[in-house]
């Protein structure tokens, strides 16, 4: 194997993430690295926190990007809010709900699993039944936008039900943030996490999170130490705290944060509402085109995400061959099905900077060509 | 607060990390993001693994960068090799040994602490005494280059002693890798981790690790699941495994890995031995200059790291004022003392791309000016 500088192919990223990254974000990431205790960097941290509050629609003081990919955001939320022996209601309607269940177990929690068919939204009635049948649930966990299926759940209602039973709620907004409304304060979600590489159109590697006061109080009242040192929210918030109260925890990924700041700025310039509208509009156009090609979507209309469209592979079609043709002949990446959906669906992402008419047209042309 | 694109000051990074990043590495990070399952990205992963084996001087198959800063590498090594109730010998001669002790406890391990005065190397005799006094130690943990003090320990000897007592050894090489010899295979270290932002001269955010077969066997024979899903070495190695055996775990930080690949290539072009020699030579020049300014180093000659020189703050000098003058008038960042050493020392880094004559000259001039 010859070792050399990496020559990057020019891809259109229409898979389940990462999405294409705006040139301004790429340029920001190439700025010279500075120290993570530099006063200029501390200003940048403050600016990122402000911008994330807008993105999450929250006033939560504790709103910052975890220094790791979305999975670390997920584990950070769960590991801080679960103590050994806690009952945790977890909705599993795809891969990421399953991942939450696995992490809950590893935190010593007792998962109360609400199993939902893959491709459907979480059924609020089934969710509430779990509380009736299992008294003493401390925490609930669910995914807003299931990246493995393309289904959207009503996390406002799921949070309301959780609170009715005196239970805190954690929501996964990895694939929803920036693409569809995420109203952390209005919906009163206690802890929420996301990822940089979906509708925020940053490279992967950062996981924005936000905790409200109820969640922070629960963490403060823990009887046991958080099992992860790196993910301990008390320690991290000392680092991401304000001004002179900051104290060293780990070394933040400086250049990745340059990129996130710029991506959040781009989103603020467009405006969240406009971004949501763009994602919806482009999704409608794509689906229209898919129908004209004789393709059907996997998720029913009312549950379907605009930023991630799952498409049924027609009978007799070798799905991998189609994906390879798109990649090799058109430089378009689309995603395969995961787990039980492998071979059965494609996942077409229209997230963030990727979501534009030119990409949709090319993707439809490529699919038409590949399906011939 | 006005939200805007981040305007980066032009700093010379002579603190304890990050170090200055080579323009080729910055340029690599600005290349377009591609998918983490793209065949081209899989080739890049293979290339990075190959390069890291050279950097760590190992043939270990399981050698890859953890998708998080050095602290995640530390926690990854410990969380996989410790089961609740295990006795773990941990050498504490600075902040990072102390961090290891804290993580060991959070993993359910029982730390057997070898306390060493800050600024000294770990005393092998004291280390061996701990084994004699505490039968049944399963794992030992120590820091090669203590970033908080500037002292180097003899991790070859510490590993030999560990093996004599049938105990695995984990070494922190965050500040040593690339700057002084780290010979993973020759020294037979079982698990080793580092950071991207020191002598590798990458931005922070990645933690290269390597596990030998003895460590992997111990992990395979665990009776309990690893408490962290994200850091579970079995799951991560499926992702970083070779060719068709790869399976999805998390989404790797694509652009950060472009940067690491380029940084490792720069190091290979220079050659490890030449890099070690450069770090030593430049350190000697700096120390000579410091002496001429009437300054003394904190660590005695035989234990002193060439890439991170700790300097005693002279009596009557306001150390923060000196650092601020260097930063504001010369754009030079040097580090303060941590913990018990706050106010007593400065930490001057000559790591990776930072380690050159021009920076040394300017730093000495700036210090001379600030101490007047």
Interface residues (C-beta under 8 A of the other chain):
Chain A: X1 X3 X4 X5 X6 X8 X9 X10 X11 X13 X15 X17 X18 X20 X21 X24 X26 X27 X28 X29 X30 X31 X32 X33 X34 X35 X36 X37 X38 X39 X40 X44 X46 X47 X50 X51 X67 X68 X69 X70 X71 X72 X75 X79 X99 X102 X103 X105 X106 X107 X195 X197 X203 X204 X205 X225 X226 X227 X228 X229 X230 X248 X249 X250 X251 X252 X253 X254 X255 X256 X258 X259 X261 X262 X265 X268 X327 X333 X338
Chain B: X1 X3 X4 X5 X6 X8 X9 X10 X11 X13 X15 X17 X18 X20 X21 X24 X26 X27 X28 X29 X30 X31 X32 X33 X34 X35 X36 X37 X38 X39 X40 X44 X46 X47 X50 X51 X67 X68 X69 X70 X71 X72 X75 X79 X99 X102 X103 X105 X106 X107 X195 X197 X203 X204 X205 X225 X226 X227 X228 X229 X230 X248 X249 X250 X251 X252 X253 X254 X255 X256 X258 X259 X261 X262 X265 X268 X327 X333 X338
